[in-house]
């Protein structure tokens, strides 16, 4: 497969996701048999390059968080492969996953629920170092103090408990815990959605500073388009378990191509309504992931939908330099270029 190498030949890939699926079984009947599946993630493909911030954005329930947990191997994938530094981690077992944890960490959405209220801050941050046998005793205490200072907190906070801190301070503690093992990839699962606007800016600036200082790579998950625009380098737009568009941040916000992306961006609040006079209102509701529609998942709500959209699923095709969309209509308008070929038949795939 020829994928995003053509557009990003100078960048080294850290994560390669290929045809990733996660279907959660539904049980019913007297014998609790499988009667269906919740198709949370339905065959997505994308790359994350080293030291970049790749954003995943979409409505609630579109599969963003599930994708992040799959990449961390917190849950088992149904199908597909997840390559981390060229090695498929999908079949990893317990011992292999323990080693993976040193390279992949997560910052959770809720700064209140993600910290154990019975542990001191020093224990919370130092626990990963103990589990992996990296530090103990005085060396552990010093390392915890260093991590607290790195995220803008005082060393003396190590003896306090989570309930003694504000939401912003708690999220800084969560960031310090994620940094403890010197990871290569951090999954940021809506890390600022529970914070006040002023505190959000501080935490986002901290994440940017830490990325430069420690050469970190972020998978940044959010439903807030303004936050995604501020911090991300490239953005993937998800709808009902599928990625419908991938592009560089500036290209996506300046010229969104997929109808769903256009609708999302038109909904961003603005203090200058004259700059965004045409707000797109989508008809109907998001289909159920238990029984998604045939063809393009978005076609029941799309104003551009044609007959082909109702029966044929659009592949993800490149239509411009590093700009990929899954839309039959727009691919025809902009001239989709197949970037993978199989048995003489063109296949558009990232």
N, C-alpha and C positions, 0 to 999 in steps of 0.2 A: 504494500500500500504506500502510495505517495501521499503524504499529508501536509501538515503546515510547514514542513521543511522549506518548501519553495519560497514562502513569504518571510520566513524567519531563519534563514540559513545561518545567520551569525549568532543565534541564541541557542543555548544548551537546554534541553528539556529536563525538568526534574520529575514531572508527573505526566503520564500518558494514559488517558482513560479511553477505552475502546469498547463500544457496544455494551455499555454497562446497564444492567437491569436489576431492579429490586421489586419483587412482587411479594406482598404480605398475604398469606392465605387467610381465607374466611371460613370459619367452621360453622356447621349447622346440622340440624336433624338430631335424632335420638342417639346416633353413634358418633356425633361430632365429626362428620366427614368434611373434607374440603369442598365447599360449594361455590367458591369463586376466589378472586384475588383482587387486592388493592394494588393497582399498578403505579406505585409511587415514582419509580424511575424506569423509563421505557426505552432503553437503547441509546444512551447519550455517548458522545465522543468529543473530547477536547484535550488540549495540552496546557500545561502550566510550565512556564520557563523559569529558570533559576533567577532569583532576586527580583521577580516581578510580583505585582499584586493583581491576581485574576479575580474578577468579581462575578458572582452569580446573583442575578436579580430576577424577580418575578412575584406574582401574587402569592399570598399565603396558601400553602398546600400544593405548590407546584413541584416540590421535590428537592428544593435547595438544601435543606438541612440533612435530608436523607443522603444526598450526594456527598456532603462533607463527612458524614459518619461512615459511609462506604469507603471513602478514600483513607480514612483513619483505621478502617477495619474494626470499628466498634460494632458493626453489624455485617452479616455475611451477604455477599452479592448473590443474586439468583443466577445471573449469567454475565459474561463479559470479563474483561481483564483490566487490572489497574497496575501499571508499571511505575515503580518508584526507582529512579536512577537506573532504568533499563531492566529491572527485575520484577516479574509479576508477583504481587503480594496477595492476590486474591486467594490462592490456596494455602497461605501461611497458617501454621499451627501455633500453639501457645508459646513455645520457646522462640520461634521466629518473630512472633508478634511482640514479645518482650523487647527484643532488640530493635524492632521498628519503632517502638514508643520513644526511643531516644532521639529519633530523627523527625517524628511527626507528633505535634502537640495541638491542643485545642484551647481556645478561649470561648467560654460558654456565654449564652445570651443573658442569663439572669445572674447578676453578681451576688444576689442574696441566696439563691438555692444552690449555687455551685461551690460554696464554701461550707465545710463541716463546722457547725456552730459549737461543737464540743472540743475542737482543736484550736490551739493558738495559731497565730499567723506564722510563727516560726516553724511549727510542726507541719502546717499545710504546705509551705513552700519547700521545706526540707525533706518531706516524705519521698518525692521522686528520687532524690539523691541517695536516700537510705536504701530504697528498694533496689536500685541499680548498683549499690555498693561503691558509689563514687566518693562520698565524704562521710565522716562521722566525727563525733566529739567537737573539739574546738574548730576544726576545719569546716565542719558543717555549719556551725554558728556563724563563722566569718563569711561563708558563702551566702547564707541567707541574708545577712546584713548588706552584703554587696548588691544582691538582687533587689532588696528594698530600695536602696539608694538609686539604682538604675532606673526604677519606675517612679521616682520622685517622692518616696516615703522615707521616714526616719528609721534608723536601726532599732531604736527602742520599741517600735511598734511590734516587733517579733514576739513580745510577751503578752500581747493583747489578743482578744477574741474578735471574731468577725462582727458581732453585734455592736462593737464600739466604733465602727467606721461608717462613713457615708457610702452611698452607692458608687460614686466615682472612685473612692479609695478602695472599695472592695474589688472593683474591676481591675485596678492597678495590682492588687494582690493576685488576682487571677492571671494577669499578664506575667507577673514575676514567677509564678508557679510554672507557666508555660515555657518560660525562658530557662528554667533551672537546668535542664539537660542539654542546653545548646542545640536546639533542634534546627533542622534545615527547612522544614515546612510547618507553618502554623495555620490551622483552620480557624478562622475568625467567624463564629456563628452569631451574627447579629450582635456584635460586642458593644454597641452603643445605643441600641434601640430602647433600653430601659433607663437611659440617663437623660438628665436635663440637657437642653440644647447647648448651653455654655460649657458643660462638662464634656459633652460629646466632642467638641472641638479640641479640648485638651487631650482626651484619650486618642483621638485620631492623629494629632500631631506627635504624641508619644509613640504610637505605632510606626509612624513614618521615620522618626528619629532612630528607633530601635532597628528598623529594617536596614538603614544605612550602616549603623554601627556593628551589627552582627551578621550582615549579609543574609537576611531572612527572605523567605518566599512566603507570600500569603495567599490563601484561598479565602476571599472575603465574601461572606454571604449576607445579603441584606435585601429588604424590600424598599429601602429608602434610596430613591434615585439620586438625590443630592449628595448623600454620603458616598455612594458608588462613584459618582462623577469626581468627587474630591480626592479620593484615595487610590482608585484603581488605575492600572495601565491598560488592561483589556477587560472586556465585559462579555459574559455569556448570558443571554436572556432565556429563561425557562418558562414553559407553559405546559401544564398538565403532564409533567414527567419527561418532557422532551426539550432539547435546546433548539430554539428557532432562529437565533442569530448570535454571531460572535464577531466582534470588531474591536479595533482600538477605541479607547474611550472617546477621543475627540471626533473620530469618524462616526461613531454611533450616535452621539448627541447632536452632531451637526447634520447628519443625513441618515436617519434610521430608515431601513428598507422594509423590514417585515411589518405587516399591518399591526400586529400585536405590540411590537416595540413602539410604533408610532402612537398607538393609543395610550401606552404607558407614559410616554414622554409628554403627551398633550395634557395629562392629568396633573403634572407638577404645578403646585401653587406658585403664583408669581404676584409681585406687587405692581407689575406693569402689564396688565392684561392685553394691552395693544400689541405687545410683542408675541403673544400667543392667542390670537383671536379665535382660532378654530379648535375647539376642544372636541375630541372624538369620544362619543358615548357608545359603548359596546352594547349590543342587544343580547338579551338572555343572560343565563348564568353559566358559570364554568361547569362543563360536563363532569359527571362522576368518574373518578379514576377506577372505579370498579367496572364500569362499562363505557369506556371512551368511544367516541364516534369513529367510524371507518374513515380511511383517507387521512387528510390533514386534521389533526385534533382541533384546530382553531376554526375550521370552515363554518360551523354553525353560527359563529358570531362575526364572521369576516364580511366586510362590504365588497371585497374584491373576489370573493369565492366564485369559482367556475365549476363546471361539471366534473372535471378531472380531480378537483380538490375533494370531492365527495367519495371517491373510490380509490384514489392512489395517494399513498403517503409521500410527501415531498422529501427527497434526501437533502442533506446539508451541502450546499454547493458554494464555491467561491465565485463571487461576482465582481470583486475588486481586490486591490492589494490588501490581503489579510482581512477581508470582509466576507463572512459566510452567512448565508440565509437558507432557510428551509421553506420556500414558498414558490409554488409553480408559476404564479403570475409574475412576480417580481424577477424570478430567474429568467423568464422569457424577455421581460422588458430590459433588463440590464445585461443580458447575455451571460448566463451561467457557464462557468468553465469546469468541466469534470477534472478532478485531480486524482482520480483512481480509476483504473481500467481492469476489467475482469472478463475473460473469455470474449474479447472483442466488443463488449457492451460497456458504454460509458456509465460510470457510477460516480455521483457527486458525493464526496465524503470528506470531512475534515481530516 
